[in-house]
């Protein structure tokens, strides 16, 4: 993977290169340093503070025993112009098209993950798509760092190649007090990956503001608590290409339910706008 940083400008018509596309396809995850230009960062930080002060309807944060706070929210772009502009106008839609190998990209939804200093709340091992009421491919996520991220502050860790396992793991709450999920018989329980680390290839990155991690919807990942004295603000946007359909079965997040769509229907409507090409 190239060592040079990228400032959000297109390179050869795309914001990422062939090596990064190959890494994403092989590992199910790729680090994209400096993908987001600095101009976006103060706008997003201000938008995050607005959401913390007055959370939107999909708030799912946690108060943590022993102090600290884990602020979570999703679909925040629908009520905030700065989040919406970032989802539509940043380098991400073109990056999604390049990584997924598609000409048309839709926004699926966005999500905040803010771990305040000293928040002893780890993010359990999971893969994302079982939480979502969608089926099919292609779909992926971009996790943006708004603060310097280290292992001490809760850097995400991924299992390379786990998107090829063909396993959908039963969703579980991320922290005590979180929402429970109905059991889906098509899902399996997550194994104790920490007890068999020698059997898998793990990866993680220290990050600077503007750095992004892109990952497949079935790539297994998790994260430790924030034991540092600094905040860890992460903002994730999910995009999909043609072929995704709505899923009305059990085990998914109620915040992502869409009563306007029937089971098996293509994603359509104002909640899933086409963001590439613009």
Secondary structure, 3 states (H helix, E strand, C coil): CCCCCCCCCCECCECCCHHHHHHHHHHCEEEECCCCCHHHHHHHHHHHHHHHHCCCCCCCCEECCCCCEEEEEECHHHHCHHHHHHHHHCCHHHHHHHHHCCCCEEEEEEEEEEECCCECCCEEEECCHHHCCEECCCEEEEEEECCCECCCCCCEEEECCHHHCCCCECCCCCCCCCCCCCCCCCCECCCCHHHHHHHCCEEECCECCCCEEEEECCCCEEECCECCCCCEEEEEEEEECCCCEECCCCCCCHHHCCCCCCCCCECCCHHHCEEECC
